[in-house]
């Protein structure tokens, strides 16, 4: 993303102003030399009046301390039993990394504070094994967090919680971030890792609905390795707890955070509630967006050029696929009542969103619309995507005789030799 493209950024600012983002930063990112770049991105978010809470992990630092002192850790991620020696090192690791974050925020002229606003209690005994000083979040002092944010102070939350008696517990930072995001009603939870996103079976996931993630975890949990499994499980829990969107991004990328927040395709993984995607009828304000969308298709000879006047005249036929209220795909259904059939036209998806099933959803939308209109069949003309229509959407090849006389005349006049495809709906 080019940060000079202010139009792209300005599209998002009204949506996020006065909203809260939770950044869950892995410990290895905090100690990475490129952490300074991430802090600059955080400063940009803060300058745009986006409220930010930082939750950080300590696993890598904890392992380093354990090796240095010859201590055998009972666990390094806060999910297994925690003995007294490991808790002591966890406190040391948390103190050091919290200091690194506070110091870095100060360099960027940002006020921040580490609080004791996480109330935790011991996990207890699981399958006969005492989990010792491993805890889970009982309550987040949301009033304290909101008060700090209102005063322009960034809360920094280490993976430690405290009970009423002043005892300290080691808490998994991924789970801590979910609890903070849910209780502060954050609009985004962003996991900042050293990976290109959420990886399953060696492939990075770009975008997935929470229902699809739940199904994937149920069917192939083993496909997520190590940290990716934790991020996947906690992303699911966050969405189920009411957080609309969870991102997993590579914190070592320049402008990776801003690119994820201020572009509709992002650089990492997005897990979202179902309302994130929406196909809706096009409005007058969408005419320019439709023209911009199909421009590349026209240049590649995939689509016929359509003037503003042509689109405006047939605007009721068009539909838009939105992501974050940003058009990324379009399609039209032109109805021929004389033959009681429809033509699927102007199907196009922004290349940045290809291979995400958007084209198939737009085709399905047209088919459903055609059935609502009680049409007998749907036609499509294609020069390059005919194989997709046949293999993925169930169309079969037709002939020019399937076209109405006026449509056949324009088809022959164009000289494009498009394949004519037909799908019967009855």
SULZI-V940062 format. One record per run of one state. SS is the DSSP state (alpha for helix, beta for strand, coil for the rest). FROM is the first residue (numbers start at 1). TO is the last residue. If there is no record, write none. Layout:
BEGIN
SS;FROM;TO / SS;FROM;TO
END
This chain:
BEGIN
coil;1;5 / alpha;6;16 / coil;17;19 / beta;20;25 / coil;26;26 / alpha;27;30 / coil;31;34 / alpha;35;47 / coil;48;50 / beta;51;56 / coil;57;58 / alpha;59;69 / coil;70;81 / beta;82;82 / coil;83;83 / alpha;84;107 / coil;108;110 / beta;111;114 / coil;115;117 / beta;118;122 / coil;123;124 / beta;125;126 / coil;127;128 / beta;129;130 / coil;131;131 / beta;132;132 / coil;133;133 / beta;134;140 / coil;141;141 / alpha;142;150 / coil;151;152 / beta;153;157 / coil;158;159 / beta;160;162 / coil;163;167 / beta;168;170 / coil;171;172 / alpha;173;183 / coil;184;187 / beta;188;193 / coil;194;197 / beta;198;200 / coil;201;202 / beta;203;205 / coil;206;206 / beta;207;209 / alpha;210;223 / coil;224;226 / alpha;227;240 / coil;241;244 / beta;245;250 / coil;251;255 / alpha;256;261 / coil;262;268 / beta;269;272 / coil;273;273 / alpha;274;276 / beta;277;281 / coil;282;283 / alpha;284;299 / coil;300;307 / alpha;308;313 / coil;314;314 / alpha;315;317 / beta;318;323 / coil;324;325 / beta;326;336 / coil;337;340 / beta;341;349 / coil;350;350 / alpha;351;353 / coil;354;357 / alpha;358;372 / coil;373;376 / beta;377;382 / coil;383;385 / alpha;386;392 / coil;393;395 / beta;396;397 / coil;398;399 / alpha;400;402 / coil;403;404 / alpha;405;414 / coil;415;418 / beta;419;424 / coil;425;426
END
